[in-house]
Amino acid sequence: MLRFVAIETGPDQFEAVPDPARRRPGRGAHLHPDPACLALAERRRAFGRALRVTGVFDTGPLAEAVASAAVTEPEHTQ
């Protein structure tokens, strides 16, 4: 699971920033490091509910972290 927090970048504008060290202040949320899970969370507008903030979210930094984690982790096969 990848922890992320919301950083306010302007009035009612937030950036979802990854927090792999789990040290950033504020309320955090967790997401599977899978691009499909990120896309689903964006479609459901889950970031505001999970972090208890209202406004516009920029998920660019979080998407980069998810993409790099997806590349480094091996595929799970059953």
SERO-4910 file (N, C-alpha, C, O; in steps of 0.05 Angstrom, whole numbers):
BEGIN
 pado doro    nc1    nc2    nc3   cac1   cac2   cac3    cc1    cc2    cc3    oc1    oc2    oc3
  Met    A     17    -23      0      0      0      0     18     25      0     39     26     13
  Leu    A     10     44    -15     24     69    -17      8     91     -3    -15     96     -9
  Arg    A     21    104     17      8    125     32     12    151     17     33    156      5
  Phe    A     -9    168     17     -7    195      6    -21    215     23    -39    207     39
  Val    A    -14    240     21    -27    261     36    -34    283     16    -25    284     -6
  Ala    A    -52    301     25    -60    324      9    -44    349     18    -43    355     42
  Ile    A    -32    362     -1    -17    387      4    -33    409    -10    -38    407    -34
  Glu    A    -40    430      5    -55    452     -7    -37    469    -24    -16    479    -15
  Thr    A    -44    472    -50    -28    488    -68    -41    515    -75    -29    532    -88
  Gly    A    -65    519    -66    -80    544    -70   -107    542    -57   -113    522    -44
  Pro    A   -123    563    -60   -150    561    -48   -166    539    -62   -171    540    -86
  Asp    A   -175    520    -46   -191    497    -55   -176    481    -77   -190    469    -93
  Gln    A   -150    481    -77   -134    465    -95   -114    449    -79    -99    460    -62
  Phe    A   -113    423    -85    -95    405    -70    -80    387    -89    -88    382   -111
  Glu    A    -57    378    -79    -40    359    -94    -38    334    -77    -30    336    -54
  Ala    A    -44    311    -89    -40    286    -76    -11    278    -78     -2    272   -101
  Val    A      4    278    -56     32    273    -56     38    246    -42     29    242    -20
  Pro    A     54    229    -55     61    204    -42     78    208    -17     94    227    -15
  Asp    A     74    191      3     89    193     28     99    165     36     88    153     55
  Pro    A    118    154     21    127    127     26    140    124     54    140    102     65
  Ala    A    152    145     65    165    143     91    145    146    114    152    142    137
  Arg    A    120    153    107     98    157    127    106    177    148    101    173    172
  Arg    A    117    200    139    126    220    158    112    247    154    114    265    171
  Arg    A     99    252    132     87    278    126     64    283    145     49    264    152
  Pro    A     61    308    154     39    314    172     12    314    158     11    317    133
  Gly    A     -9    312    173    -36    313    162    -48    285    158    -36    265    162
  Arg    A    -73    286    150    -87    262    146    -77    248    120    -74    261    100
  Gly    A    -72    223    122    -63    207     99    -83    186     91   -102    180    106
  Ala    A    -79    176     68    -96    154     58    -78    134     43    -55    141     38
  His    A    -88    111     37    -72     90     25    -85     81     -2   -109     82     -5
  Leu    A    -67     73    -20    -76     65    -47    -57     42    -55    -33     43    -51
  His    A    -69     22    -68    -52      1    -80    -35     14   -102    -45     31   -117
  Pro    A    -10      7   -104      8     19   -124      2      6   -152     20     -6   -164
  Asp    A    -22      9   -161    -31     -3   -186    -46     19   -202    -64     32   -191
  Pro    A    -39     24   -227    -52     44   -243    -82     41   -244    -97     60   -246
  Ala    A    -92     16   -244   -121     11   -245   -134     21   -220   -156     32   -221
  Cys    A   -122     18   -197   -133     27   -172   -133     58   -171   -152     70   -161
  Leu    A   -113     70   -182   -112    100   -183   -134    110   -201   -148    129   -194
  Ala    A   -137     97   -224   -158    106   -243   -186    103   -230   -203    120   -233
  Leu    A   -190     81   -216   -216     77   -203   -221     98   -181   -243    108   -179
  Ala    A   -200    104   -165   -203    125   -145   -209    152   -157   -225    167   -146
  Glu    A   -197    158   -179   -202    184   -193   -231    184   -203   -245    204   -200
  Arg    A   -240    162   -215   -267    161   -226   -288    165   -204   -308    178   -207
  Arg    A   -282    152   -181   -301    154   -158   -298    179   -142   -314    184   -123
  Arg    A   -278    195   -148   -272    220   -133   -268    214   -104   -279    227    -86
  Ala    A   -252    193    -99   -248    183    -71   -228    199    -55   -227    196    -31
  Phe    A   -212    215    -68   -191    230    -54   -202    249    -33   -192    250    -11
  Gly    A   -222    264    -40   -234    283    -22   -246    270      2   -243    279     25
  Arg    A   -260    248     -2   -272    233     20   -251    221     38   -253    222     62
  Ala    A   -231    209     26   -210    195     42   -194    215     59   -187    209     81
  Leu    A   -189    238     48   -172    258     62   -188    279     76   -177    296     90
  Arg    A   -215    278     73   -233    297     86   -228    326     79   -226    343     96
  Val    A   -224    331     53   -220    358     43   -238    361     18   -245    342      5
  Thr    A   -245    386     12   -260    392    -12   -243    410    -30   -228    426    -21
  Gly    A   -246    406    -55   -232    422    -74   -222    405    -98   -231    382   -101
  Val    A   -205    416   -114   -195    403   -138   -169    389   -131   -151    401   -118
  Phe    A   -166    364   -140   -142    349   -134   -125    345   -159   -135    339   -180
  Asp    A    -99    350   -156    -79    344   -177    -66    318   -168    -53    317   -147
  Thr    A    -70    297   -184    -59    271   -177    -33    264   -192    -25    241   -193
  Gly    A    -21    284   -205      3    280   -221     26    267   -206     36    246   -215
  Pro    A     34    278   -183     56    265   -168     49    237   -158     66    219   -158
  Leu    A     24    233   -151     16    206   -142     16    187   -166     24    164   -163
  Ala    A      7    196   -189      7    179   -213     35    171   -221     40    148   -229
  Glu    A     54    189   -218     82    182   -224     93    161   -205    107    143   -213
  Ala    A     86    164   -179     95    144   -159     83    117   -164     96     97   -161
  Val    A     57    117   -171     44     91   -177     56     78   -202     60     54   -202
  Ala    A     61     94   -222     73     83   -247    101     72   -241    108     50   -251
  Ser    A    117     86   -226    144     75   -220    142     51   -202    159     33   -205
  Ala    A    123     50   -183    120     26   -166    110      2   -183    118    -20   -177
  Ala    A     93      7   -202     83    -14   -219    105    -26   -236    104    -50   -242
  Val    A    124    -10   -244    146    -19   -261    166    -36   -244    176    -56   -254
  Thr    A    170    -28   -219    190    -42   -202    179    -67   -190    195    -85   -184
  Glu    A    153    -69   -186    142    -93   -173    136   -114   -195    126   -108   -216
  Pro    A    143   -139   -189    137   -160   -208    107   -166   -209     92   -161   -190
  Glu    A     98   -176   -232     70   -184   -235     64   -208   -218     80   -226   -215
  His    A     40   -208   -206     31   -230   -190     17   -250   -208     -3   -242   -221
  Thr    A     26   -274   -209     12   -294   -225      2   -316   -207     14   -322   -186
  Gln    A    -20   -328   -215    -31   -349   -199    -33   -374   -215    -43   -395   -205
***
